[in-house]
Amino acid sequence: MNKKIKVDHSTEFNFSDLHRRLIRWYHRQGRDLPWRKTRDPYKIWVSEVMLQQTQVTSVIPYYERFLAAFPSVASLAKVSLKKVLKLWEGAGYYARARNLHKAAQMVMKELDGKIPSDPDLLRTLPGIGRSTAGAIASLAFGRRAPILDGNVKRVLCRLFGVQEDPRKPAVERQLWKLSEACLPDRHIDHFNQAMMDLGATVCTPAKPSCLLCPVREFCQASRLGIQEKIPVKMQRPPLPHHQIAVAVVLRGDKLLIGQRPAHGLLGGLWGLPEVRTKNDSSMREEVCQIFESETGLKLQAVKALEPVIHAFTHLRMTFYPVLYQYQTGQFKKDQPWRWANRSTLSGLPISVAARKILNQVSLADYIGHNIQETIPVAAEGATPYSLYHA
């Protein structure tokens, strides 16, 4: 193929040589990843979903455990969401697991159990956007479909000298056009994987290894000496910081837990009663009253546990847990609460932050020791804030 792509207002490159060099480099230097050893669209789909917002090294053990438990789209479709979320526990971004489960059921019910090769049809499944669809279509089926994950965006921005923020819609549209225009006529799977690997191992966000780059002579950013300034990023506002009081309520050898709604933050996971607070001053009676109002139970404060800080993509949270002992009362009607022993807890999907809190609860706490009078914890100006009813 003798394709020419316009780079700027005055320069055109013939990209046949770029294709050859990049694919040759990939054959020598490409990463040895478990999903690279298959053309099974289900396995590639699982890997691409897991790789959204998560580093490769973190994904590998989750990927292997997930496929050991659910080796086919049929096996995934027939299990409960609880089992899927439990296996996903700790990987974060739980909407990915919910969407993957729902999409597997759609494939079985609506597509005769066959994962489509058409990128447009793939995008009708929950959790599959344009780049994920392009990856599945090209890597599993050899379809001529572009991809545009974070690594590929960075490579294209530097290769073509794009000096605007790639998060801008107009710039993203431009990058999609470039990604599609760059595709060779053959070996689409190797080319797309090479672009991803180049961004992950050579054309890195900071201090790119330009001397090791197989396509450096084509790179506009390298030619201009601006490779470390590209991609351009607009300054983001600081993340919101929420402070949350958490109730760890014990009743004998059981703990009070509730299940979150299927959608929203940590949707479908189990957790503890929460109250959003306005600052980190001392515990006030109103917090206990809010917990009692939320649960319908009468509680007695025992002691404060260590705060837990957890960061999400869009916000930071500091959790201030307090241990309570159940006194009297029954759950309000239609509330999501239940009592669970430690054996039951071990089988439920629970967030990382909640696990860190629960790890502070000792056997002595379970049998009602160490009762204290006053409990210091974030709570002044507390307002009702239940993620279970969001």
DRENLUM-130842 format. One record per residue (C-alpha): residue in one letter; x, y, z. Coordinates in steps of 0.2 Angstrom, whole numbers, padded with zeros to 4 digits, always signed. Each point is the difference from the previous one (the first is absolute). Layout:
! DRENLUM-130842
aXYZ/...
This chain:
! DRENLUM-130842
m+0000+0000+0000/n+0006+0017-0004/k-0011+0011+0010/k+0004+0018+0004/i-0006+0010+0015/k+0001+0018+0002/v+0009+0005+0017/d-0001+0019-0001/h-0003+0013-0013/s+0017-0003-0008/t+0004-0018+0003/e-0006-0017-0006/f+0007-0017+0004/n-0001-0017-0008/f-0005-0011+0014/s+0003-0017-0008/d+0018+0001+0008/l-0008+0005+0017/h-0011-0016-0001/r+0014-0011-0003/r+0011+0007+0013/l-0013+0000+0013/i-0006-0017-0003/r+0018-0007-0001/w+0004+0009+0017/y-0016-0008+0007/h+0005-0017-0005/r+0017+0002+0009/q-0005+0011+0015/g-0019-0002+0003/r-0006-0004+0017/d-0003-0019+0004/l-0018+0002+0007/p-0012-0015+0003/w-0014+0007-0011/r+0013+0002-0015/k+0000-0019-0001/t-0018-0002-0006/r-0012+0006-0013/d-0015-0005+0011/p-0011+0016-0001/y-0007-0003+0018/k+0018-0001+0008/i+0005+0015-0010/w-0016+0009+0005/v+0003-0004+0018/s+0018+0007-0001/e-0005+0016-0008/v-0013+0004+0013/m+0012-0004+0014/l+0013+0011-0008/q-0012+0015+0000/q+0007+0012+0014/t+0012-0014+0007/q+0018-0004-0002/v+0005-0016-0010/t+0010-0007+0015/s-0016+0002+0011/v-0011-0008-0013/i+0009-0016-0003/p-0004-0009+0016/y-0018+0006-0001/y-0001-0006-0018/e+0006-0017+0004/r-0011-0003+0015/f-0015+0007-0010/l+0002-0012-0014/a+0004-0015+0011/a-0018+0004+0008/f-0009+0005-0016/p+0009-0008-0015/s-0013+0005-0012/v-0013+0013-0004/a-0014-0013+0004/s+0008-0004+0017/l+0001+0018+0004/a-0018+0004-0005/k-0008-0014+0011/v+0008+0005+0017/s-0006+0013+0012/l+0006+0018+0000/k+0006-0003+0018/k+0012-0013-0006/v+0007+0011-0013/l+0002+0015+0011/k+0008-0011+0013/l+0013-0006-0012/w+0002+0018-0006/e+0003+0006+0018/g+0015+0011+0002/a+0001+0004-0019/g-0010+0016+0002/y-0012+0008-0013/y-0013-0013+0004/a-0012+0007-0014/r+0012-0010-0012/a-0005-0016+0009/r-0018+0004-0001/n+0000+0004-0018/l+0011-0015-0005/h-0013-0011+0009/k-0015+0008-0008/a+0008+0000-0017/a+0004-0019+0001/q-0018-0003+0004/m-0005+0011-0015/v+0012-0010-0011/m-0008-0017+0005/k-0018+0006-0001/e+0001+0012-0015/l+0015-0006-0010/d-0001-0019+0001/g+0015+0000+0011/k+0012+0007-0013/i+0010+0016+0003/p-0001+0011-0015/s+0014+0005-0011/d-0008+0016-0006/p+0007+0015+0010/d-0017+0009-0001/l-0009-0016+0006/l+0012-0002+0014/r-0003+0018+0006/t-0018-0004+0003/l+0005-0011+0015/p+0001+0008+0017/g+0018+0006+0005/i+0007-0001-0018/g+0005+0017-0007/r+0008+0003-0017/s+0018-0004+0005/t-0004-0016+0009/a-0011-0005-0015/g+0014+0004-0011/a+0012-0010+0010/i-0011-0016+0001/a-0004+0001-0019/s+0018+0002-0005/l+0009-0011+0012/a-0013-0014+0000/f-0007+0001-0018/g+0013+0010-0009/r-0012+0013-0005/r+0007+0017-0006/a-0006+0009+0015/p+0010+0015+0009/i+0003+0001+0018/l+0003+0015+0011/d+0005-0004+0018/g+0011+0011+0010/n+0016-0007-0006/v-0005+0002-0018/k-0006+0018+0002/r+0017+0004+0007/v+0009-0008-0014/l-0011+0008-0013/c+0001+0017+0008/r+0019-0001-0001/l+0002-0008-0017/f-0011+0014-0008/g+0005+0014+0012/v-0018+0003+0006/q+0003+0014+0013/e-0018+0001+0007/d-0008-0009+0014/p-0006-0017-0006/r-0014+0000+0012/k-0008+0014-0011/p-0014-0007-0011/a+0007+0008-0016/v+0017-0007+0004/e-0006-0017+0004/r-0010-0001-0016/q+0017+0005-0009/l+0009-0014+0009/w-0013-0013-0005/k+0002+0005-0018/l+0019-0001+0001/s-0001-0017+0009/e-0011-0007-0014/a+0010+0008-0014/c+0016-0008+0008/l-0007-0018-0001/p+0009-0011-0013/d-0009-0012-0011/r+0006-0015+0008/h+0006-0006+0017/i-0012+0012+0009/d+0000-0009+0016/h+0019+0001+0001/f+0000+0018-0005/n-0013+0005+0013/q+0010-0010+0014/a+0016+0008-0006/m-0007+0017+0002/m-0006-0004+0018/d+0016-0008+0005/l+0010+0015-0008/g-0010+0012+0011/a+0002-0011+0016/t+0018-0004-0001/v+0009+0013-0011/c-0011+0015-0003/t-0004+0002+0018/p-0009+0015+0008/a+0016+0006+0009/k+0018-0001-0007/p-0004-0010-0016/s+0014-0011-0007/c+0001+0008-0016/l+0017-0008-0005/l-0008-0017+0001/c-0015+0005-0010/p-0001-0010-0016/v-0010+0014-0009/r+0010+0015+0007/e+0004+0007-0017/f-0019+0002-0003/c-0004+0009+0016/q-0004+0018-0001/a+0002+0003+0019/s+0017-0007+0000/r+0005+0010-0015/l-0006+0016+0009/g+0008-0005+0016/i-0017+0001+0009/q-0004-0018+0004/e+0000+0003+0019/k-0013+0014-0003/i-0012-0011-0010/p-0014-0005+0003/v-0005+0017+0006/k-0011-0001+0016/m-0012+0013+0007/q+0002+0002+0018/r-0014-0009+0009/p-0009+0007+0015/p+0005-0009+0017/l-0010-0015+0004/p-0015+0002+0012/h+0004-0007+0017/h-0014-0008+0010/q+0001-0004+0018/i-0011-0015+0005/a-0004-0007+0017/v-0003-0018+0000/a-0009-0011+0012/v+0007-0017+0004/v-0015-0008+0009/l+0003-0017+0010/r-0014-0011+0007/g+0009-0015+0008/d+0010-0008-0013/k-0009+0009-0015/l+0003+0016-0009/l-0013+0012-0008/i+0003+0002-0018/g-0011+0006-0015/q+0001-0002-0019/r+0002+0015-0011/p-0012+0003-0015/a+0005-0008-0016/h+0005+0016-0007/g+0011+0014+0006/l+0016+0001+0010/l+0006-0018+0005/g-0017-0006-0007/g-0005-0018+0006/l+0013-0001+0013/w-0004-0003+0019/g+0006+0013+0013/l-0003+0009+0016/p-0012+0014+0005/e+0007+0017-0004/v-0003+0018+0004/r+0009+0014-0010/t+0007+0013+0012/k+0006+0018-0003/n+0016+0000+0010/d+0011-0010+0011/s-0004+0006+0017/s-0006-0011+0015/m-0014-0012+0000/r-0017+0007+0003/e-0016-0009+0006/e-0009+0005-0017/v+0011-0012-0009/c-0006-0015+0010/q-0017+0006-0001/i+0001+0001-0019/f+0007-0018+0000/e-0015-0005+0011/s-0012+0009-0012/e+0008-0009-0015/t-0001-0017+0007/g-0014+0000+0012/l+0011-0007+0014/k+0006+0007+0017/l+0019+0000+0001/q+0013+0003+0013/a+0017+0007-0005/v+0015-0010+0005/k+0016+0008-0008/a+0007+0009-0015/l+0010-0010-0013/e+0014+0007-0010/p-0005+0011-0015/v+0001-0007-0017/i+0004+0010-0016/h-0005-0006-0017/a+0001+0009-0017/f-0011-0003-0014/t+0002+0007-0018/h-0012+0015+0004/l+0001+0003+0018/r+0010-0004+0016/m-0008-0007+0016/t+0006-0001+0018/f-0010-0012+0010/y-0002+0002+0019/p-0006-0017+0007/v-0008-0002+0017/l-0004-0016+0008/y-0017-0002+0008/q-0009-0014+0009/y-0018-0004-0004/q-0012+0004+0014/t-0018-0003-0006/g-0012+0003-0015/q-0004-0008-0017/f+0004+0005-0017/k-0012+0012-0009/k-0010-0007-0013/d+0008-0001-0018/q+0017+0004+0007/p+0015-0009-0007/w+0008-0005+0016/r+0004-0018+0007/w+0010-0008+0013/a+0015-0009-0006/n+0014-0011+0009/r+0018+0000-0006/s-0003-0016-0010/t-0014+0009-0010/l+0010+0016-0002/s+0015-0010-0008/g-0012-0005-0014/l-0007+0017-0004/p+0007+0013-0012/i+0006+0015+0011/s+0010+0015-0004/v+0019+0002+0004/a-0004+0014+0012/a-0013-0010+0009/r+0012-0015+0001/k+0013+0012+0008/i-0013+0006+0013/l-0005-0018+0004/n+0017-0006+0002/q+0002+0011+0015/v-0014-0009+0009/s+0007-0013+0013/l-0008-0015+0007/a-0001+0009+0017/d-0011+0013-0009/y-0012-0013-0006/i-0003-0006+0018/g-0004+0017+0006/h+0016+0005+0010/n+0008+0017+0001/i-0015+0011+0002/q+0004+0019+0001/e-0010+0015+0004/t+0006+0013-0013/i+0005-0003-0018/p+0011+0013-0010/v-0004-0001-0018/a-0005+0011-0015/a-0018+0005+0002/e-0003+0018+0005/g-0014+0007-0012/a-0004-0017-0006/t-0013-0002-0013/p-0009-0016-0006/y+0010-0007-0014/s-0004-0019-0005/l+0009-0007-0015/y-0012-0015+0002/h-0015+0011-0005/a+0009+0012-0013/
